[in-house]
């Protein structure tokens, strides 16, 4: 078995607490919230794909992947699905202008040295991939990136306008949208789950790519099964489960 690419974390990245002020909250599709946290007194350095823990009084730290670009050092963007659990219930009570502590960055679910990467995501599982795509865009990386992005309904797709703009502006970025539980009359993309057939159709050169998958265990298991059926070796499959 080939060893996975070595990840060299920049020396400037340290685990720390950051005082932030909530600058913006967008509520999308009832349970999907996008928060923007403005750092108050210091900057943050992180790698696309890493996460921070949100610390709200009355609750233990809760980890969430960073969606913002690493090129933004004074703002952190997070997408959170409000499941009604003890962590998200406390976060849901926060409002614009509130101070919140973020701790991090943590995690090694980051790009290796490959030049071709395919991201498989469902719902808010897009969050770390959004950070990676923004980083590829902002720093003009020589990386061919393909995102397969699945949601139950059209209104659950996060950052849709920005992603569609990426497709127009950056030929090295390709995005495959697919909706699974409705048939919108104005939908111009795919319908149904991410399947082996869809990957073969949209990315016939899939064997040249390293695959990343993020989301709940059920999605991870399903994607792993598909990639095994496609004959991809373990070292070309990376996973981040919730």
MARBA-3410 file (N, C-alpha, C, O; in Angstrom, 1 decimal):
242
0.8,-1.2,0.0,0.0,0.0,0.0,0.9,1.2,0.0,1.9,1.3,0.7 ~ 0.5,2.2,-0.8,1.3,3.5,-0.9,0.9,4.4,0.3,-0.3,4.5,0.6 ~ 1.9,5.0,0.9,1.6,5.9,2.0,0.9,7.1,1.5,1.1,7.6,0.4 ~ -0.1,7.6,2.3,-0.8,8.8,1.9,0.1,10.0,1.9,1.1,10.0,2.5 ~ -0.3,11.0,1.1,0.6,12.2,1.0,0.9,12.8,2.4,0.0,12.9,3.2
2.1,13.2,2.6,2.5,13.8,3.9,1.9,15.2,4.0,2.0,16.0,3.0 ~ 1.3,15.5,5.1,0.7,16.8,5.3,1.6,17.6,6.2,1.8,17.3,7.4 ~ 2.2,18.7,5.7,3.1,19.6,6.4,2.3,20.8,6.9,2.0,21.7,6.1 ~ 1.9,20.8,8.2,1.1,21.9,8.7,2.0,23.1,8.9,3.1,23.0,9.5 ~ 1.7,24.3,8.4,2.5,25.5,8.6,2.8,25.7,10.0,1.9,25.6,10.9
4.0,26.2,10.3,4.4,26.4,11.7,3.6,27.5,12.3,3.5,27.6,13.6 ~ 3.1,28.4,11.5,2.4,29.6,12.1,1.0,29.2,12.6,0.4,29.9,13.4 ~ 0.5,28.0,12.3,-0.8,27.5,12.8,-0.7,27.0,14.2,0.1,26.1,14.5 ~ -1.4,27.6,15.1,-1.4,27.2,16.5,-2.8,27.0,17.0,-3.8,27.6,16.4 ~ -3.0,26.1,18.0,-4.3,26.0,18.6,-4.5,27.1,19.6,-3.7,27.2,20.5
-5.6,27.8,19.5,-5.8,29.0,20.3,-7.2,29.3,20.5,-8.1,28.7,19.8 ~ -7.6,30.1,21.4,-8.9,30.6,21.6,-9.0,32.0,20.9,-8.1,32.8,21.0 ~ -10.1,32.2,20.2,-10.3,33.5,19.5,-11.6,34.1,19.9,-12.7,33.5,19.8 ~ -11.6,35.3,20.4,-12.8,36.1,20.7,-13.4,36.6,19.4,-12.7,37.2,18.6 ~ -14.6,36.3,19.1,-15.3,36.7,17.9,-16.6,37.4,18.2,-17.2,37.3,19.2
-17.1,38.2,17.2,-18.4,38.8,17.2,-19.2,38.2,16.0,-18.6,38.2,14.9 ~ -20.4,37.8,16.3,-21.2,37.3,15.1,-21.6,38.5,14.3,-22.3,39.4,14.7 ~ -21.1,38.4,13.0,-21.4,39.5,12.1,-22.6,39.3,11.2,-23.3,40.2,10.8 ~ -22.9,38.0,11.0,-24.0,37.7,10.1,-24.5,36.3,10.3,-23.8,35.4,10.6 ~ -25.8,36.1,10.2,-26.5,34.8,10.3,-27.5,34.7,9.1,-28.4,35.5,9.0
-27.3,33.7,8.3,-28.2,33.4,7.2,-28.9,32.1,7.5,-28.3,31.1,7.7 ~ -30.2,32.1,7.5,-31.0,30.9,7.7,-31.5,30.4,6.3,-32.2,31.1,5.6 ~ -31.2,29.1,6.0,-31.5,28.6,4.7,-32.2,27.2,4.9,-31.7,26.4,5.7 ~ -33.3,27.1,4.3,-34.1,25.8,4.3,-34.3,25.3,5.7,-34.1,24.1,6.0 ~ -34.8,26.2,6.5,-35.3,25.9,7.9,-34.2,25.5,8.9,-34.1,26.2,9.9
-33.4,24.6,8.6,-32.4,24.1,9.6,-31.0,24.4,9.3,-30.1,24.1,10.1 ~ -30.7,24.9,8.1,-29.3,25.2,7.7,-29.0,26.7,8.0,-29.6,27.6,7.4 ~ -28.0,26.9,8.9,-27.6,28.2,9.3,-26.2,28.5,8.9,-25.3,27.6,9.0 ~ -25.9,29.6,8.3,-24.5,30.0,8.0,-24.2,31.2,8.8,-24.8,32.3,8.8 ~ -23.1,31.0,9.6,-22.6,32.1,10.6,-21.3,32.7,10.1,-20.5,32.0,9.5
-21.2,34.0,10.2,-19.9,34.7,10.0,-19.5,35.3,11.3,-20.2,36.1,11.9 ~ -18.3,34.8,11.7,-17.7,35.3,13.0,-16.5,36.2,12.7,-15.5,35.8,12.1 ~ -16.6,37.5,13.1,-15.5,38.4,12.9,-14.6,38.3,14.1,-15.0,38.5,15.3 ~ -13.3,38.0,13.9,-12.3,37.9,15.0,-12.0,39.3,15.5,-11.8,40.3,14.8 ~ -11.9,39.4,16.9,-11.9,40.7,17.5,-10.4,41.2,17.6,-10.2,42.4,17.2
-9.5,40.4,18.2,-8.2,41.0,18.6,-7.0,40.3,18.0,-5.9,40.7,18.3 ~ -7.2,39.2,17.2,-6.1,38.6,16.6,-6.5,37.9,15.3,-7.7,37.6,15.1 ~ -5.6,37.5,14.4,-5.9,36.8,13.2,-5.7,35.3,13.4,-5.2,34.9,14.4 ~ -6.3,34.6,12.5,-6.2,33.1,12.5,-5.6,32.6,11.2,-5.8,33.1,10.1 ~ -4.7,31.6,11.4,-4.2,30.9,10.2,-4.7,29.4,10.3,-4.6,28.8,11.3
-5.1,28.9,9.1,-5.6,27.6,9.1,-5.5,27.0,7.7,-5.2,27.8,6.7 ~ -5.6,25.7,7.6,-5.6,25.1,6.3,-7.0,24.7,5.8,-7.8,24.2,6.7 ~ -7.3,24.9,4.6,-8.7,24.5,4.1,-9.0,23.1,4.4,-8.2,22.2,4.1 ~ -10.1,22.9,5.0,-10.5,21.5,5.5,-10.5,21.3,7.0,-11.1,20.4,7.5 ~ -9.8,22.2,7.7,-9.7,22.1,9.1,-11.0,22.6,9.8,-11.9,23.2,9.1
-11.1,22.5,11.1,-12.3,22.9,11.8,-12.0,23.7,13.1,-10.8,23.7,13.5 ~ -13.0,24.3,13.6,-12.8,25.0,14.9,-14.0,24.5,15.8,-15.0,23.9,15.4 ~ -13.8,24.7,17.1,-14.8,24.4,18.1,-15.5,25.7,18.5,-14.8,26.7,18.8 ~ -16.8,25.6,18.5,-17.6,26.8,19.0,-17.9,26.6,20.4,-18.4,25.6,20.8 ~ -17.6,27.6,21.2,-17.8,27.6,22.7,-18.8,28.6,23.1,-18.6,29.8,23.0
-20.0,28.1,23.4,-21.1,28.9,23.9,-21.4,28.6,25.4,-21.4,27.4,25.7 ~ -21.6,29.6,26.2,-21.8,29.4,27.6,-23.0,28.4,27.8,-24.0,28.5,27.2 ~ -22.7,27.5,28.7,-23.7,26.5,29.0,-23.7,25.2,28.2,-24.5,24.3,28.4 ~ -22.6,25.1,27.3,-22.5,23.9,26.5,-21.0,23.6,26.3,-20.2,24.5,26.4 ~ -20.7,22.4,26.1,-19.3,22.0,25.8,-18.9,22.4,24.4,-19.8,22.6,23.6
-17.6,22.5,24.1,-17.2,22.9,22.7,-17.8,22.0,21.7,-17.8,20.7,21.8 ~ -18.2,22.5,20.6,-18.8,21.8,19.5,-18.0,22.0,18.2,-17.8,23.2,17.8 ~ -17.5,20.9,17.5,-16.6,21.1,16.4,-17.4,21.3,15.1,-18.4,20.6,14.9 ~ -17.0,22.3,14.2,-17.6,22.5,12.9,-16.5,22.9,11.9,-15.6,23.6,12.2 ~ -16.6,22.3,10.7,-15.7,22.6,9.7,-15.8,24.0,9.2,-16.8,24.6,9.2
-14.6,24.6,8.9,-14.6,26.0,8.4,-14.9,26.0,6.9,-14.4,25.2,6.1 ~ -15.8,27.0,6.6,-16.2,27.1,5.2,-15.4,28.3,4.5,-15.3,28.3,3.2 ~ -14.9,29.2,5.2,-14.2,30.4,4.6,-12.9,30.0,4.1,-12.3,29.0,4.4 ~ -12.3,30.9,3.3,-11.0,30.7,2.7,-9.9,31.0,3.7,-10.1,31.9,4.5 ~ -8.9,30.2,3.7,-7.7,30.5,4.5,-7.1,31.8,4.3,-6.3,32.3,5.1
-7.4,32.4,3.1,-6.9,33.7,2.8,-7.6,34.8,3.6,-7.1,36.0,3.6 ~ -8.7,34.5,4.3,-9.4,35.4,5.2,-8.9,35.1,6.6,-9.2,34.1,7.1 ~ -8.2,36.0,7.2,-7.6,35.7,8.5,-8.3,36.4,9.6,-8.0,36.2,10.8 ~ -9.3,37.2,9.3,-10.1,37.9,10.4,-11.5,37.5,10.4,-12.3,38.2,11.1 ~ -11.9,36.5,9.7,-13.3,36.1,9.7,-13.4,34.6,9.4,-12.7,34.0,8.6
-14.3,33.9,10.2,-14.5,32.5,10.1,-16.0,32.3,9.7,-16.9,32.8,10.4 ~ -16.3,31.5,8.7,-17.6,31.2,8.3,-17.9,29.7,8.5,-17.1,28.9,8.2 ~ -19.0,29.4,9.1,-19.4,28.1,9.5,-20.8,27.8,9.0,-21.7,28.7,9.0 ~ -21.1,26.6,8.5,-22.4,26.2,8.2,-22.8,25.1,9.2,-22.1,24.1,9.3 ~ -24.0,25.3,9.8,-24.4,24.4,10.9,-25.9,23.9,10.6,-26.7,24.8,10.4
-26.1,22.6,10.7,-27.4,22.1,10.6,-28.0,22.0,12.0,-27.4,21.3,12.9 ~ -29.1,22.7,12.3,-29.7,22.8,13.6,-30.5,21.5,13.8,-31.7,21.4,13.4 ~ -29.9,20.5,14.5,-30.5,19.2,14.7,-31.4,19.2,16.0,-32.1,18.2,16.2 ~ -31.3,20.2,16.8,-32.1,20.2,18.1,-31.3,19.5,19.2,-31.8,19.4,20.3 ~ -30.0,19.2,19.0,-29.2,18.6,20.0,-28.7,19.7,21.0,-29.0,20.9,20.8
-28.0,19.3,22.1,-27.6,20.2,23.1,-26.6,21.3,22.6,-26.7,22.5,23.0 ~ -25.8,21.0,21.6,-24.8,21.9,21.1,-25.5,22.9,20.2,-25.4,24.2,20.3 ~ -26.2,22.4,19.2,-26.8,23.3,18.2,-27.9,24.1,18.8,-28.1,25.3,18.3 ~ -28.6,23.6,19.8,-29.7,24.4,20.4,-29.1,25.7,21.1,-29.7,26.7,21.0 ~ -27.9,25.5,21.7,-27.3,26.7,22.3,-26.8,27.7,21.3,-27.0,28.9,21.4
-26.2,27.2,20.2,-25.7,28.0,19.2,-26.8,28.7,18.5,-26.7,29.9,18.1 ~ -28.0,28.1,18.3,-29.1,28.7,17.6,-29.7,29.9,18.4,-30.3,30.7,17.8 ~ -29.4,29.9,19.7,-29.9,31.0,20.5,-29.0,32.3,20.4,-29.5,33.4,20.8 ~ -27.8,32.1,19.8,-27.0,33.3,19.6,-27.5,34.2,18.5,-28.2,33.7,17.6 ~ -27.1,35.5,18.5,-27.6,36.4,17.5,-26.5,37.3,17.1,-25.4,37.4,17.7
-26.8,38.1,16.0,-25.8,39.0,15.5,-25.4,40.0,16.6,-26.2,40.6,17.3 ~ -24.1,40.2,16.8,-23.5,41.1,17.8,-23.1,40.4,19.0,-22.3,41.0,19.8 ~ -23.4,39.1,19.2,-23.0,38.3,20.3,-21.5,38.0,20.2,-21.0,37.8,19.1 ~ -20.8,37.9,21.3,-19.5,37.4,21.4,-19.5,35.9,21.5,-20.3,35.4,22.3 ~ -18.6,35.2,20.7,-18.5,33.8,20.8,-17.0,33.4,20.7,-16.3,34.0,20.0
-16.7,32.4,21.5,-15.3,32.0,21.5,-15.1,30.8,20.5,-15.9,29.8,20.5 ~ -14.2,30.9,19.6,-13.8,29.8,18.7,-12.4,29.3,19.1,-11.5,30.1,19.4 ~ -12.3,28.0,19.1,-11.0,27.3,19.5,-10.5,26.5,18.3,-11.3,25.8,17.7 ~ -9.2,26.6,18.0,-8.7,25.9,16.9,-7.5,26.6,16.3,-6.9,27.4,16.9 ~ -7.2,26.2,15.0,-7.8,25.2,14.2,-7.3,23.8,14.5,-6.2,23.6,15.0
-8.2,22.8,14.1,-7.9,21.4,14.3,-8.1,20.6,13.0,-8.7,21.1,12.1 ~ -7.6,19.4,13.0,-7.9,18.5,11.9,-6.8,18.4,10.8,-6.1,19.3,10.6 ~ -6.8,17.2,10.2,-5.9,16.9,9.1,-6.6,16.5,7.9,-6.1,15.9,7.0 ~ -7.9,16.8,7.8,-8.7,16.5,6.6,-8.5,17.6,5.6,-9.4,18.4,5.3 ~ -7.3,17.6,5.0,-6.9,18.7,4.1,-6.3,18.1,2.9,-6.0,16.9,2.8
-6.1,18.9,1.9,-5.6,18.4,0.6,-4.1,18.0,0.7,-3.4,18.6,1.5 ~ -3.8,16.9,0.1,-2.4,16.5,0.0,-1.7,17.2,-1.2,-2.0,18.3,-1.5 ~ -0.8,16.4,-1.8,-0.1,17.0,-2.9,-0.6,16.7,-4.3,0.0,17.0,-5.3 ~ -1.8,16.0,-4.3,-2.4,15.6,-5.6,-2.8,16.9,-6.4,-3.1,17.9,-5.8 ~ -2.9,16.7,-7.7,-3.3,17.8,-8.5,-4.7,17.6,-9.1,-5.2,18.4,-9.8
-5.3,16.5,-8.7,-6.7,16.2,-9.1,-7.4,15.7,-7.9,-7.1,14.6,-7.4 ~ -8.5,16.4,-7.5,-9.2,16.1,-6.3,-10.7,16.1,-6.6,-11.2,17.0,-7.3 ~ -11.4,15.1,-6.1,-12.9,15.0,-6.3,-13.5,15.0,-4.9,-13.1,14.2,-4.0 ~ -14.5,15.9,-4.7,-15.2,16.0,-3.4,-16.6,15.5,-3.5,-17.3,15.8,-4.4 ~ -17.0,14.6,-2.5,-18.3,14.1,-2.5,-19.0,14.5,-1.2,-18.5,14.3,-0.1
-20.1,15.3,-1.4,-20.7,15.8,-0.2,-22.2,15.8,-0.3,-22.8,15.8,-1.3 ~ -22.9,15.9,0.9,-24.3,16.0,1.0,-24.7,17.0,2.1,-24.1,16.9,3.2 ~ -25.6,17.9,1.8,-26.0,18.8,2.8,-24.9,19.7,3.3,-24.2,20.2,2.5 ~ -24.8,19.9,4.6,-23.8,20.8,5.1,-22.4,20.1,5.1,-21.4,20.7,5.5 ~ -22.3,18.9,4.6,-21.0,18.2,4.4,-20.2,18.9,3.4,-19.0,18.6,3.2
-20.8,19.9,2.7,-20.0,20.7,1.7,-19.0,21.6,2.4,-18.1,22.1,1.8 ~ -19.2,21.9,3.7,-18.5,23.0,4.4,-16.9,22.9,4.2,-16.4,23.9,3.7 ~ -16.2,21.8,4.5,-14.8,21.8,4.3,-14.4,22.0,2.8,-13.3,22.5,2.5 ~ -15.2,21.5,1.9,-14.9,21.5,0.5,-15.1,23.0,0.0,-14.5,23.4,-0.9 ~ -16.0,23.7,0.6,-16.2,25.1,0.3,-14.9,25.9,0.6,-14.5,26.7,-0.2
-14.3,25.6,1.7,-13.1,26.2,2.1,-12.0,25.8,1.1,-11.2,26.7,0.7 ~ -11.9,24.6,0.7,-10.9,24.1,-0.3,-11.1,24.8,-1.6,-10.1,25.2,-2.2 ~ -12.3,24.9,-2.1,-12.6,25.5,-3.4,-12.3,27.0,-3.4,-11.7,27.5,-4.3 ~ -12.6,27.6,-2.3,-12.3,29.1,-2.2,-10.8,29.3,-2.2,-10.3,30.2,-2.8 ~ -10.1,28.4,-1.5,-8.6,28.5,-1.5,-8.0,28.3,-2.8,-7.1,29.0,-3.3
-8.5,27.3,-3.6,-8.0,27.0,-4.9,-8.3,28.2,-5.8,-7.4,28.6,-6.6 ~ -9.5,28.8,-5.7,-9.8,30.0,-6.4,-9.0,31.2,-6.0,-8.4,31.9,-6.9 ~ -8.9,31.5,-4.7,-8.2,32.7,-4.3,-6.7,32.7,-4.5,-6.1,33.7,-4.8 ~ -6.1,31.5,-4.5,-4.7,31.4,-4.7,-4.3,30.9,-6.0,-3.1,30.7,-6.3 ~ -5.3,30.7,-6.9,-5.0,30.2,-8.3,-4.2,29.0,-8.3,-3.2,28.9,-9.1
-4.6,28.0,-7.5,-3.8,26.7,-7.5,-4.0,25.9,-8.8,-5.1,26.0,-9.4 ~ -3.0,25.2,-9.1,-3.0,24.4,-10.3,-3.5,23.0,-9.9,-2.8,22.0,-9.9 ~ -4.8,23.0,-9.5,-5.5,21.8,-9.1,-6.8,21.6,-9.8,-7.6,22.6,-9.9 ~ -7.0,20.5,-10.4,-8.3,20.2,-11.0,-9.2,19.7,-9.9,-9.0,18.6,-9.3 ~ -10.3,20.4,-9.6,-11.2,20.1,-8.5,-12.6,19.8,-9.1,-13.1,20.6,-9.9
-13.2,18.7,-8.6,-14.6,18.4,-9.0,-15.4,18.2,-7.7,-15.0,17.4,-6.9 ~ -16.5,18.8,-7.6,-17.4,18.7,-6.5,-18.7,18.0,-6.9,-19.4,18.5,-7.8 ~ -19.1,16.9,-6.3,-20.4,16.3,-6.4,-21.2,16.7,-5.1,-20.8,16.4,-4.0 ~ -22.2,17.5,-5.3,-22.9,18.1,-4.2,-24.4,17.7,-4.3,-25.1,18.1,-5.2 ~ -24.9,17.0,-3.2,-26.2,16.4,-3.2,-27.0,17.0,-2.0,-26.5,17.1,-0.9
-28.2,17.4,-2.3,-29.1,17.8,-1.2,-30.5,17.3,-1.4,-30.9,16.8,-2.5 ~ -31.3,17.2,-0.3,-32.6,16.6,-0.5,-33.5,17.5,-1.3,-34.3,17.0,-2.2 ~ -33.5,18.9,-1.1,-34.3,19.8,-1.8,-33.5,20.9,-2.3,-32.4,21.2,-1.8 ~ -34.0,21.6,-3.3,-33.2,22.7,-4.0,-32.8,23.8,-3.0,-31.6,24.3,-3.0 ~ -33.7,24.2,-2.1,-33.4,25.3,-1.1,-32.3,25.0,-0.1,-31.8,25.9,0.6
-31.8,23.7,0.0,-30.8,23.3,0.9,-29.4,23.6,0.4,-28.4,23.5,1.1 ~ -29.2,23.9,-0.9,-27.9,24.1,-1.4,-27.3,25.4,-0.9,-27.9,26.4,-1.2 ~ -26.2,25.3,-0.2,-25.5,26.5,0.3,-24.6,27.1,-0.7,-24.0,26.4,-1.5 ~ -24.5,28.4,-0.6,-23.5,29.1,-1.5,-23.7,28.8,-3.0,-22.8,28.8,-3.8 ~ -25.0,28.6,-3.4,-25.3,28.2,-4.7,-24.8,29.3,-5.8,-24.2,28.9,-6.8
-25.1,30.5,-5.5,-24.7,31.6,-6.4,-23.2,31.6,-6.6,-22.6,31.8,-7.7 ~ -22.5,31.5,-5.5,-21.0,31.6,-5.5,-20.4,30.4,-6.2,-19.5,30.5,-7.0 ~ -21.0,29.2,-6.0,-20.5,28.0,-6.7,-20.7,28.1,-8.2,-19.9,27.7,-9.0 ~ -21.9,28.6,-8.6,-22.2,28.7,-10.0,-21.2,29.7,-10.6,-20.8,29.6,-11.8 ~ -20.9,30.8,-9.9,-19.9,31.7,-10.4,-18.5,31.1,-10.6,-17.8,31.4,-11.5
-18.2,30.2,-9.6,-16.9,29.5,-9.7,-16.8,28.7,-11.1,-15.8,28.7,-11.7 ~ -17.9,28.1,-11.4,-17.9,27.3,-12.6,-17.6,28.2,-13.8,-16.9,27.8,-14.8 ~ -18.2,29.4,-13.8,-18.1,30.3,-14.9,-16.6,30.9,-15.0,-16.1,31.0,-16.1 ~ -16.0,31.2,-13.9,-14.8,31.9,-13.8,-13.5,31.0,-13.8,-12.4,31.5,-14.1 ~ -13.7,29.8,-13.4,-12.5,28.9,-13.2,-12.7,27.6,-13.9,-13.4,26.7,-13.4
-12.0,27.4,-15.0,-12.2,26.2,-15.8,-11.6,24.9,-15.1,-12.0,23.8,-15.5 ~ -10.8,25.1,-14.0,-10.3,24.0,-13.3,-11.2,23.5,-12.2,-10.9,22.6,-11.5 ~ -12.4,24.2,-12.0,-13.4,23.8,-11.0,-14.6,23.3,-11.8,-15.2,24.0,-12.6 ~ -15.1,22.1,-11.4,-16.3,21.6,-12.0,-17.2,21.1,-10.8,-16.7,20.6,-9.8 ~ -18.5,21.4,-10.9,-19.5,21.1,-9.9,-20.6,20.4,-10.4,-21.2,20.8,-11.4
-21.0,19.2,-9.8,-22.1,18.4,-10.2,-23.2,18.5,-9.1,-23.0,17.9,-8.0 ~ -24.2,19.3,-9.3,-25.3,19.4,-8.3,-26.4,18.3,-8.6,-26.6,18.0,-9.8 ~ -26.9,17.7,-7.5,-28.0,16.8,-7.7,-28.9,16.8,-6.5,-28.5,16.9,-5.4 ~ -30.2,16.8,-6.8,-31.3,16.9,-5.8,-32.0,15.6,-5.7,-32.2,14.9,-6.7 ~ -32.3,15.2,-4.5,-32.8,13.8,-4.3,-34.3,13.6,-4.0,-34.8,12.5,-4.2
-34.9,14.7,-3.4,-36.3,14.4,-2.9,-37.3,15.4,-3.5,-38.4,15.5,-2.9 ~ -37.0,16.1,-4.5,-38.0,16.9,-5.2,-37.7,17.0,-6.7,-36.6,16.7,-7.1 ~ -38.6,17.6,-7.4,-38.5,17.7,-8.9,-38.8,19.2,-9.2,-39.8,19.5,-9.8 ~ -37.9,20.1,-8.9,-38.1,21.5,-9.1,-38.3,21.8,-10.6,-37.6,21.3,-11.4 ~ -39.3,22.6,-10.9,-39.6,22.9,-12.4,-38.5,23.6,-13.1,-38.3,23.5,-14.3
-37.8,24.4,-12.3,-36.7,25.3,-12.9,-35.3,24.7,-12.7,-34.3,25.4,-12.8 ~ -35.2,23.4,-12.3,-33.9,22.8,-11.9,-33.2,22.4,-13.2,-33.8,21.6,-14.0 ~ -32.0,22.8,-13.4,-31.3,22.5,-14.6,-30.2,21.5,-14.4,-29.4,21.3,-15.3 ~ -30.1,21.0,-13.2,-29.0,20.1,-12.9,-29.5,18.6,-12.7,-30.5,18.3,-13.3 ~ -28.8,17.8,-12.0,-29.1,16.4,-11.9,-30.1,16.1,-10.8,-30.3,16.9,-9.9
-30.7,14.9,-10.9,-31.7,14.5,-9.9,-31.3,13.1,-9.4,-30.8,12.3,-10.2 ~ -31.5,12.8,-8.2,-31.1,11.5,-7.6,-29.8,11.6,-6.8,-29.1,12.6,-6.7 ~ -29.5,10.5,-6.2,-28.3,10.4,-5.3,-27.0,10.3,-6.1,-27.0,10.1,-7.3 ~ -25.9,10.6,-5.4,-24.6,10.4,-6.0,-24.4,8.9,-6.2,-24.4,8.1,-5.2 ~ -24.2,8.4,-7.4,-24.1,7.0,-7.7,-22.8,6.7,-8.4,-22.2,7.6,-8.9
-22.5,5.4,-8.5,-21.4,5.0,-9.3,-21.5,5.5,-10.8,-20.6,5.9,-11.4 ~ -22.8,5.3,-11.3,-23.0,5.7,-12.7,-22.9,7.2,-12.9,-22.4,7.6,-13.9 ~ -23.3,8.0,-11.9,-23.2,9.5,-12.0,-21.7,9.9,-12.1,-21.3,10.7,-12.8 ~ -20.9,9.3,-11.2,-19.5,9.6,-11.2,-18.8,9.2,-12.5,-18.0,10.0,-13.0 ~ -19.1,8.1,-13.0,-18.5,7.6,-14.3,-19.0,8.6,-15.4,-18.2,8.9,-16.3
-20.2,9.0,-15.4,-20.8,9.9,-16.5,-20.1,11.3,-16.4,-19.7,11.8,-17.4 ~ -20.0,11.8,-15.2,-19.5,13.2,-15.1,-18.0,13.3,-15.0,-17.4,14.3,-15.2 ~ -17.4,12.2,-14.5,-15.9,12.2,-14.3,-15.3,10.9,-14.9,-14.9,10.1,-14.1 ~ -15.3,10.7,-16.2,-14.9,9.4,-16.7,-13.4,9.1,-16.4,-13.0,8.0,-16.4 ~ -12.6,10.2,-16.1,-11.2,9.9,-15.8,-11.0,9.8,-14.3,-10.0,10.2,-13.7
-12.1,9.3,-13.5,-12.1,9.3,-12.1,-10.9,8.6,-11.5,-10.5,8.9,-10.3 ~ -10.3,7.6,-12.2,-9.1,6.9,-11.6,-7.9,7.8,-11.4,-7.0,7.4,-10.7 ~ -7.9,8.9,-12.0,-6.8,9.8,-11.9,-6.9,10.7,-10.6,-6.0,11.5,-10.3 ~ -8.1,10.7,-10.0,-8.4,11.6,-8.9,-8.3,10.9,-7.5,-8.4,9.7,-7.3 ~ -8.0,11.8,-6.5,-8.1,11.4,-5.1,-9.4,11.9,-4.6,-9.8,13.1,-4.9
-10.2,11.1,-3.9,-11.5,11.4,-3.5,-11.6,11.7,-2.0,-10.9,11.1,-1.2 ~ -12.4,12.8,-1.7,-12.7,13.2,-0.4,-14.2,13.2,-0.1,-14.9,13.6,-1.0 ~ -14.6,12.6,1.0,-16.0,12.6,1.3,-16.2,13.1,2.7,-15.5,12.7,3.6 ~ -17.3,13.9,2.9,-17.6,14.4,4.2,-19.1,14.4,4.5,-19.9,14.7,3.6 ~ -19.4,14.0,5.7,-20.9,14.0,6.0,-21.2,13.0,7.1,-20.3,12.5,7.8
-22.4,12.7,7.3,-22.8,11.7,8.3,-22.3,10.3,7.9,-21.9,10.0,6.8 ~ -22.3,9.4,8.9,-21.7,8.1,8.7,-22.4,7.3,7.5,-21.7,6.6,6.8 ~ -23.7,7.5,7.4,-24.4,6.8,6.3,-23.9,7.2,4.9,-23.8,6.4,4.0 ~ -23.7,8.5,4.8,-23.2,9.0,3.5,-21.8,8.5,3.2,-21.4,8.1,2.1 ~ -20.9,8.6,4.3,-19.5,8.1,4.2,-19.5,6.7,3.7,-18.8,6.3,2.8
-20.3,5.8,4.4,-20.4,4.4,4.1,-20.8,4.2,2.6,-20.2,3.3,1.9 ~ -21.8,4.9,2.2,-22.3,4.8,0.8,-21.3,5.2,-0.2,-21.1,4.5,-1.2 ~ -20.6,6.3,0.1,-19.6,6.7,-0.9,-18.4,5.8,-0.9,-17.8,5.5,-2.0 ~ -18.0,5.3,0.3,-16.9,4.3,0.3,-17.2,3.1,-0.5,-16.3,2.5,-1.2 ~ -18.4,2.6,-0.4,-18.8,1.4,-1.1,-18.7,1.6,-2.6,-18.2,0.8,-3.4
-19.2,2.8,-3.0,-19.2,3.2,-4.5,-17.7,3.2,-5.0,-17.4,2.7,-6.0 ~ -16.9,3.9,-4.2,-15.5,4.0,-4.6,-14.8,2.7,-4.7,-13.9,2.5,-5.5 ~ -15.1,1.8,-3.7,-14.5,0.5,-3.8,-15.0,-0.3,-5.0,-14.2,-1.0,-5.7 ~ -16.2,-0.1,-5.4,-16.8,-0.8,-6.6,-16.1,-0.2,-7.8,-16.0,-0.9,-8.8 ~ -15.7,1.0,-7.8,-15.0,1.7,-8.9,-13.5,1.2,-9.0,-12.8,1.6,-9.9
-13.1,0.5,-7.9,-11.7,0.0,-8.0,-10.7,0.9,-7.4,-9.5,0.8,-7.7 ~ -11.1,2.0,-6.7,-10.1,2.9,-6.2,-9.4,2.4,-4.9,-10.1,1.9,-4.1 ~ -8.1,2.5,-4.8,-7.4,2.0,-3.7,-7.6,2.9,-2.5,-8.0,4.0,-2.6 ~ -7.4,2.3,-1.3,-7.7,3.1,0.0,-6.9,4.4,0.1,-7.4,5.4,0.6 ~ -5.7,4.4,-0.5,-4.9,5.6,-0.3,-5.4,6.8,-1.2,-5.0,7.9,-1.1
-6.4,6.5,-2.1,-7.0,7.6,-2.9,-8.4,8.0,-2.4,-9.1,8.6,-3.1 ~ -8.7,7.5,-1.2,-10.0,7.9,-0.6,-9.8,8.4,0.8,-9.2,7.7,1.7 ~ -10.3,9.6,1.1,-10.2,10.3,2.4,-11.6,10.6,2.9,-12.4,11.1,2.1 ~ -11.8,10.4,4.2,-13.1,10.6,4.8,-13.1,11.4,6.0,-12.1,11.4,6.8 ~ -14.2,12.2,6.2,-14.3,13.0,7.4,-15.8,12.8,7.9,-16.7,13.4,7.2
-16.0,12.0,8.9,-17.4,11.8,9.4,-17.7,12.7,10.5,-16.9,13.2,11.2 ~ -19.1,12.9,10.7,-19.5,13.8,11.8,-19.7,12.9,13.0,-20.0,13.5,14.1
END
